Amino acid sequence: AAVAAAVAAPAAPAAPAAAPKLPAEESGVKYETVVNSDPKFKVKEVDVAVLDPKKRVQTGRYNDKPNSIAVPFLKRPTNLDGTHPGDVGFDPLGLSEQFDLYTMMDAELRHSRLAMLAVVGWPLAELFGPQWMLHGPNHLSPSVLNGFDPLSFVTVAAIFAGFGFFEYNTALRRVDDKAIGAKHVEDMANVWKYGVPGDYDFDPLDLYSMFGDDAVGRKAMRELEVSHGRWAMLGITYFAAWEALTGHAIVENNPFFEPNAILPAAALAYFAFGFFYEVKNTDRYLLQIERTSEGAVRMERLRKDAKKFAAEAEVVAGEALVELTKGAEITMETAKDIKMKYDQLNKDYTKNLMSKNYDVEELAKNNIL
C-alpha cells in the first residue's frame, strides 16, 4: 500500500541537494528514511533573554483578543496589542494608526505629570494660598475658564514659559546614553529601538525599582504612573468645569476637602469589596461581579474567626458574670457590715451623749436607751 501511494503521489519538486538515505529494519520490513540536510530547516539557537519577561518586555499581550479591552464592542486597534503600559485598546478615533505612537505616548506622559501636579496644587491653592493670588470674590484658582488677575496672569505665564522652554530643549533628547535609558533600551529590545517615552533619567529616590529592578518591575511602575496620570487629567478637567459652571471653589462643600464620614466610609467599602470580589468584563457581558478564589478563602477564614471569637467571648462573658456575681455578693456583705457598725456606733454615741444629761438607769428603764 505504501508503494502504491508513493507511485500515485504527484512528483515532488527537485531537492536542492541529494540527501543521504539511512536503511533501517523494523518487524522484518525494510524502509528508507530520508534525512534532509538543507540548512534552512536547521533549528537556530534562540537567545533566552528574548523570551524572558524579566529581561525584556514581551509583545502582543492581547494578540489573542480580537476586540478592545476598554470598548468590547469595537475591534482592537492594530497597534494597541497590550505591549505598552496603560494599553487597554482604547482608541475609538484611530489616532494610534494615523500618528506616531511613541510621540503620542510621550505627550500623554507630559500631560499626565502636569495634571498630577495641578490636581494637587489647585485645591491647596484655594485652601491655603493668599487671597490676592486667587481670582474673583469667591477666591478661585486662576485658570483659562475662571480668568486671571494681573499678578496671577504674570505668574502663570512665567510658569508655562518655563515648561515650554523645558519641552523645547527635551523634545528630541537622547536617553540611551544615561543609566536608566540604557536599561530601557534592553527592556524594549523586542518592541522597538526608541526606549521608553517620558524618560528624563530622573529618579533621585530610587522609586523606579520599587516593584523590582527588572523589565517587569519597571513596566509595572510605568503602568502605575499612566493610570494615576489619566485619573489626574480627568480630575483637573472636573475641577475647571465645576468652577466655571458654578462660580464656587472646588473645596467648597466638597466631601474630599471637608471633615466628614462619607468619604472614609466609601473608601472602606471600596477596599472591603476588592478584598473579596472583582469586576470582570466578558465577550458577552459587562461589569460581572464575581468572588475571587482569594476572597472565598478570606470569607471562610473570617467565618471561622468569627465563630472562634464568639465562643471565646461566650466563655469570657461567663467567667466575667461569675466574677461579677461574686463581687456583688462581697459588696452586699460589706455594705451590711458597714451598716451594722454604723448603727452600733450611732447607738453608742447617743447613749454616751444622753448619759451626760439624764439618768441612764431611768432611761434604760423606760427603754429609751
Secondary structure as GFF3:
##gff-version 3
##sequence-region A 1 369
A	DSSP	alpha_helix	2	8	.	.	.	ID=ss1
A	DSSP	beta_strand	21	26	.	.	.	ID=ss2
A	DSSP	beta_strand	29	34	.	.	.	ID=ss3
A	DSSP	three_ten_helix	39	41	.	.	.	ID=ss4
A	DSSP	alpha_helix	48	51	.	.	.	ID=ss5
A	DSSP	three_ten_helix	95	97	.	.	.	ID=ss6
A	DSSP	alpha_helix	101	128	.	.	.	ID=ss7
A	DSSP	three_ten_helix	131	133	.	.	.	ID=ss8
A	DSSP	alpha_helix	150	170	.	.	.	ID=ss9
A	DSSP	alpha_helix	179	187	.	.	.	ID=ss10
A	DSSP	alpha_helix	215	246	.	.	.	ID=ss11
A	DSSP	alpha_helix	262	276	.	.	.	ID=ss12
A	DSSP	beta_strand	277	280	.	.	.	ID=ss13
A	DSSP	beta_strand	288	291	.	.	.	ID=ss14
A	DSSP	alpha_helix	293	355	.	.	.	ID=ss15
A	DSSP	alpha_helix	360	365	.	.	.	ID=ss16
###
